[in-house]
Amino acid sequence: MRKIFFLVFMLVLVSTYSIAMPDLKLPYNEGVSLILTRGYYDSSNPTATTHQNYGTWADDRFALDFVGNGCDSWQSPILSVADGTIVSANYSSGYGNNIVIDHGDGYRTRYSHLDSMSVNNGQSIVQGQQIGKMGNTGNVSGTACPTYPGTHLHFAMYLNGYGVKPEPMSNYYNFTEGNSYTSNNHIGKIQAVTPGLYSDGFHSDGTSQAFLETYEKYKNIIGVPYDNGGGVFVHEYKGITDKSFSVWIQDFYNYGTDKHYALFLNDVESPMKVYLLQRVFNK
């Protein structure tokens, strides 16, 4: 009796185990709506689309093509759909300028036909970070943008080398050709620290340590502490009037990319959270 129970229990475990998919957000700026011009491979009509299985880490049966009206999306920002590491950023005759990002647990995403790329191999990136601009490099076709024919983003997701549906993404399922999809992607929360876990000698709740750990992890992106009118030390943001919501801010500047960022810490939330934003505040 015990042996039978053990076998059944093991079968249940095996059948219910799955690898957690990253929390995906559409690969373009928050509030922007793009049209899906080409969707998933249709097994009932296999020659109707170029989204085919081209091999390991090139299985594009579940790829998605996004574009705006006319030439509106030419050179528009393309963002990472989740945190990860750049596996490759190069050119090929088919994909054109294309970037592959490793998100861990066997998941990777590809962004193709870019006009330009702004990341390097091995670079760590966060969800919502710009990695390039939409273009028409490689094997493309289309007449919607006469000046730059074939402009679009070809996006694909893989699991252990095989194509998978990137769902849900920005809370969307069942991506359908001809429909518009609005993004909610932006640089947001990047780390959580349990309150009281650290005592850094300055703040018993570990706020300085939380900032330090976040900075160490993402310093290649955010650059160095920067005086944007509030000094170069962690300081309380003056615009917060609700005293139950304590927010601390530090500005950063990346001289290489000429971009400003800010780290915010909310020590009321549990666990304590640090947020990274591309700069929108001036003191």
N, C-alpha and C positions, 0 to 999 in steps of 0.2 A: 504493500500500500504506500509506503514511504517513497519507494522508487518511482511509482507512477506519478505521485504528486510532484516530485522533483523534476521529472521530465516535462510535465505540463507547465510548471513554473518557468523552466528555462525557455520553453517555446514561446511563452507569453513575453518574456523579456526580449528575446530576439526579434519577435514580430513587431514590438512597439518601439524599439530603439530607432532613432533617427538623428541625423546631424542637424543641429540648429542652424537655420539660414540667417545670415546677417539682417539687421534691421535696415531695409533698403529705402532710399529716397531717390526720386527721379533725378537724372544727371544734368539738370540745368537749374537756373536760379529760381528761388522761391517766388511764387506769383506768376511765373511765366507759363503760358500754355502753348504746347506744340502739338502738331498733328501726327498721328501714327500713320505713315504711308505704306508700311509693309510690316506684316506681323508674322505669326508662327507658321511653320511648315504644316501643310495640310496633307496628311497621309492619303486622303481620298483623291487628291489632285497634286501629286508630288512634283510635277514640272511647272506648277503655276508660280513658283517663287524661287529666287536665288538663295533663299535661306535654307541651305542644305548642310549635311554633315561632311565637312572637309577634312576630318581627322581629329586626332587627340588635341584638345585645347583649341580646336577650330570647328567644333560641332555647333553650327549656327542655326539649327532647326528651330530654336526658340529665341532667335535674335529679334530685335525691334529697331525700326528705322523711324527717327523723329525729325521733323523739320517745321519751320514756320511758314507764313505766307510770303510768296515772292522771295525776295532776298533778305527778309527781315532777320533771319537767324544766321546769316553769313557772319562769321567771326564772333558769334555770341559765346559766352563762357560755358564751358563744359565742366561739370563738377563730379567728384567721386561720389558714388552712391552709398559708400560705407567706409569706415576706417580700413586701412590696409598698408601694404608695402608695394612699391612699384617693381614689378617683375621685368617689364620691358617697356621701352619708349623708343620706337624705331619706325622705319618705313618699309612697306612691302608693296609689291605691284597690285595686289588685290585690296588689302585693307588701307593702303596709303599710310599716312602718319597715324599710328595707332598705339594705344597704351593698354597694357595689361596690369591689373592690380590683384594681388593676393590678399584675400580677406581672412585667411585662416580656415581650418577645418575642411580643407579641400576646395573651397570656393574661390573662384577668380572671375573678374569681369573684364570685358574688352570694349574700348571706345575707339571707333575707326573713322577714317576719312577726315581727320582733323586738319585744319589749316595750319595750326601751330601747336607745339607741346611745351609745357612750362614745368615739367618734372623730369627727374633723372632716375636711372636704374638704382634700386636699393633704397630709394627715399621713402621715409614714412610719411603718410598723409592721413588726414582726418576727413570724416564725412562732410561734404559741403565745400571742400577745398577745390579751387579751380586747378584743373590739370592741363587744360588746353582750350582751343577755340574751334568751333564748328567750321568745317570746310568742305572741299570737294576733291581731296587727293585720292589717288588710287583708282580702282575700277568703279566708276559711278556713272549714273545716267539720270536724266531728268531735264525738264525745260521750264520748271516753275520760276527759277531764277536765271534769266537769260545771261546776265553778266558773269555769274559763277555757276554754270550748269551742273546739276547733280548734287548741289549742296545738301547735306543731311548728316545726321549722326547715326551710325550703325552701332548698336549696343547689344552685347551678348553676355550671358552668364554661364559659367561652367562649374560642375562639381566633379572633382577627380578626373578631369579631362573631357567629360561628356556634357552636352548642353542641357540646361534645365530652365524652366520658366522662372523669370525673376519676379515672383509674386509671393506675398504682396509687396508692392513698391509704391510709396507715398499713399498707402491704403487702397491702391487699385488692384483689382484682379481681372482676369479675362480680357487682356488687352485686345482691342478690336480695330482693324484698319478703318481709317476715316474719322475716328473719334479724336477729340482733343483731350489732352491730359495736363493738368495744372500741378506744378511742382510745389513741394513744401520743404525743399532742400536748402540748408544753410549750415554754416559752421555753428555747432551748438555744444552741448555738454560733452566733455571728453574724459572726465575722470571723477570717481567718487571716493571719498576718504571717510572712514568711520570716525565720528566725533570721539575725542578722547584717546584715540589710538596712539597719538604721538604727543610728546611734550618736548617742544623745541627750545625751551629756555626763554622764550619771549611770550608765547601764548600757550596756556595750558591745554587748550582744546586742539592744538595742532594746526592752526590756520596757516602759519608760515610754512610749516612742513608740507601742507597740501599744495601751496603755491610752488614750493621748491620742486616737489615731485613732478608736478604738471609741467613746469618750465623745463626740467631736465629731459622729459619725454618728448617735448615738442619744440625745443629751442631752435632746431634747424628750420622750423616753419616760422615761428613768431619773432625770431631775432633777439634783440637785447632790450632791457628795461629802458624806457624812453620818457622824458619829461614832457607830457602833453598838457602842462599847466597845473598838474597836481603832484609834481615831484616824481622821484624814481623809487619810492617805497610804497608798500601796500597802504592804501588810504581809503577811508570810507567815502563812498560816492555821495556827494552833497545833494543830488537830486532825489534821494530816497527820503520820503517823509513818514512812511509807515515804519515806526520803530520796531515792530514785530518782525520786519523783514530786513535783516542786517546783511548788507552787501558790501564787499570789499573789492577794490579794483586796482589793477596795475596795467599801465600802458606799455606796449612793446613796439619796436620798429625793426623791420627786416631791411637793412640797407641794400641787400642784394636784389630783392624783388620790389623794393620801394613800396611795401605794404605795411599798414599799421594794424595792430591787433590789441585786444584788451583781455585780460584774465579777470573774471569775476568769481568771487567765492560767496556762497550763501551758507552761513553757518547755522541757519535755523532748520534747514532740511536735514533729514536723517535717512541714509548717511549723508554727511557733508558733501557738497558737490562744488566742483570747479567748472566754470564755463569759459569757453574760448570763443570770442567774436572778432570778426574783422572790424576794425575801428569804426564806430558810429558816434562815439561820444567825444565831446571837447569840453575841457574844464574851463 
